[in-house]
Amino acid sequence: MTNLDRELKQLKEDIIGMMHLVQSQLKKANKAFTKQSVSMAKEIHSVENRVNATELSISKNCENLIALYNPVAGDLRLVLAALKIVIYLERIGDHADKIARYVRKEKISSEIDAKLLEAISFDAIFDTALEMVNDAIDGFINENTEVARLVFVKDEIVNKFYKKAVIALAGKKTDHSEDAINILYLFSIVNKLERVGDLAKNIAEETIFYVEAKILKHANLKKK
């Protein structure tokens, strides 16, 4: 095994480690909201700095790899994909932290109308966003583009849930300021989940670029 091979192996292990860290952050954000757990929300915030530091460290390593080893073909694609993937992961972690912030600062009342949550399919949109992140991670780890492409199918589902939630929240009338505040924060959360889905799709696209040497965005533009 050459030095470049060892460096690339370590790079992929570092990315996978960051993936699992961010995956855990998003799962904890779901639990923190569901249980209105301030302690868990604070735990998410404390780990956020670690997520940011990991992103910077991996990005720096990628730059060093290019400068020192001048990788080509598949090796170069891995490094280029890694540079983008860690940015997307950091943003997912940031969204998880912002969701937890509403719980941490007790901005959302613990007495959110269960019927409202059901009307906006809150659990379904959160679960589907999590599934998208899981599929994107599995696709990268196993270099399985079929699994990565599952993310695109689920992205359409998340988008439908999101549109449904926006309509439901916009049509919700209330005379209580506390309920109005909750509606605003719920809208913010579902918006962040929709963005998480988009970021998971971006990761899947980079996996396909790395494994199959296909630039999916450009291919879609040509079709259009």
N, C-alpha and C positions, 0 to 999 in steps of 0.2 A: 504494500500500500504506500503510495507516494504521500508527500507532505500535503499536497493539494487534496488528495482523497480524504486524508484525516481531517483537514480543515472543513471540507464540505460535509463530512459526517457529523462533525461537531456543530456546524451551522444548523443542519437539519434537526439535530437533537435540541438545540437551543430554541428553535422555532416551535417545535412540538411542546417543549416545556412552557413557552409563553402561551401557546394555544390552550393548554390545559388550565393554566392560571386564569386566563380570561374567561374560559368556559365556566370555571368555578365561580368567578365573580358574577356572571350573569345568572347562574342558578341561585346563588345566595341573594341576589337582588329580588328574584321572584319570591323566595321564601321570606325575605325581610318585609316585602310588601304584603304578602298574604297573611303573615303573622303579626304585622305591624311591630316588628322587632327592632327597637332602636339599637340594641347591642350588636345585632348582626349587621345593621346598616353602618355602624361605626367601624366594624371589622372590615367591611368592603372598602371604606374610605382609607383605612390604614394601609391596605394592600395596593391601593391605586398608585402610590409612589413607586412601588416595586414594578408595577406594570410599565410605567413610564420609563424607568431606568433600564428595564430589559429591552424595550424598543430601541432606546438610544445605543445600548451596547451592541445589539445585533446589527443595527444599521452601520455602526462604525466597523464592525468585523467584516461586513460585506464590502465596504469601501477598501479595507486593507487587503481583502482577498483579490479584488480586481487589480489593485496597484501592485501587489507582490507576485501574483501567479498568472495574471492575464488569462483567465479561463476562457474556453471557447465551447461552442455547441451546447450540449446539455448542461455542462457545468456552469456555463455563463447564464443560461436560462434559469437555473436554480437560484443563482445569486441575485439576478434581476427580479425574479419573482419574490424572493425573500425580502428585498428592500421594500416592496409594496405591501406584502402580506403583513409585516410587523406594524406598518402604519394603520392598516385596517383593523388589526387586532387591538391596537392601542385605542382606537376610536370606539370599538365595541366595549372595551373596559371602561372608557370614559362615560358611555351611555349607561352602563350598569351602575357606576358610581352616582350619576345624576338621578337615576331612579331611586337609589337608596337614600339620596339626600332628602327627598320628600318625607321619608320615614324618619330619618335621623333628626331633622329639624322639626318633626311633628307637624308638618304643614298639612298633611292629609288626616282628616278625622278618622278614627278607628271605626266609626259607624257609617261607612259608605254603604249606600243602598245596594243590597245584593242583586236586586232586579236590574239596576243600572249596569252593574258589572256583567250581568248575563246578557243584557241588551246590546252591549258593545263587544260581546264575545271576548272579554278580557283574558280569561284563562286560555282560550283557544289561540289568540294571537301571540300570547307569551310563549305557549308551548310550541307553536309552529316556528317562531323565531329561534327558540332554543334548538329545535330539530335541525334547522338550517345551519346553525353554527356547528352542531355535532356532525352533520353530513360534510360540511366544508372541511372540518378537521380530519375526519376519517378519510376523505378523499385524498388529502395531502399526505397523511401518514402512510397510507397504503398505495399511494400513487395510482389511485383508482378513479379514472375520469367518469365512469358510469355513476359512481356514488356522488362525485362532485356535481354532476348534471342534475341530480335529484333536487339540488338547491334551487335551480331555476323554476322547477315545477312548483315548489313550495313558496317561492317568492310571489307567484301569482295568487296563491291562497292568502298570504299575508296582506297583499295589496287589497284584496276583496274585503278582508276583515277590517282593514284600516279605513276604507271608504265607508263601510257600514258603521263603524264606530264614530267617525266624524259626523255623519248624518244624525246618528242617535244623540250624540252629545250636543250638537248644534240645536236640535229640536227640544232639548230638555229645558223645561221652564221651572223656575223656582223663585220663591219670595225670600229665601233664607240665604244670607251672605255666605255662611259656612258651606252650604251645598253648592253654591256658585263657585267657590274657591276649589272645592273638590273636583268639580266638573272641569275646571281649567287645568288642574294638575293631572287628571286622568287623560285629558287630551294630549298633554305634553308627554306623558308616558307612552301612549300608543304611538305617538309620532316617533319617539325614540326607538320603539320596537320595530317600526317600519324601516327605520334607518339601519338598525342592526341586521335586518334581513338583506338590505342592499349591500351592506359590508360583507356579509357572509357570501353573497353572490360574487362580489369582487374577488374574494379569496378563492372561490371555486374557479373563476376565470383564470386566475394566476396559476392554479394547479394544472389546468388544461394546457395553458401556455408552456409550462415547465415540462409536463409529461409528453404532450403530443406536438409541441412546437407549433401550436395554433394560437393566433391572436383572435380571440372570439369577438371582441368589440369591432375590430376591423372587418371581420367576416360578416357580421350583422349589417354593417354599414353598406357593404357591397351589395348585399341582398336587397336592401332598401333602395 
